[in-house]
Amino acid sequence: MFKSNIGEADRVIRLAIAAMLIVFSLIAGHPLIALIAVVPIVTAFAGTCPLYSVLGLHT
């Protein structure tokens, strides 16, 4: 559907950030923070970032 515009390093970084957000959510007791983690997880597994597409970026 979408052309891949996220490289391997970018995927790893996105998953690491998502993991940190989830841990912080559990520690702080704010489940909404965990919902924010869904964005980097989905883009990492999909291999494409809509914002990168708009900006013309490729990693």
RAZI-V645355 format. One record per pair of residues at least 24 apart in sequence whose C-alpha atoms are under 6 Angstrom apart, sorted by the first residue. I is the first residue (numbers start at 1). GAP is how many residues later the second one is. Records with the same first field share a line. If there is no record, write none. Layout:
I = GAP  GAP
//
This chain:
4 = 43  44
5 = 43  53
6 = 41  42  53
7 = 52
11 = 33
14 = 26
15 = 26
//
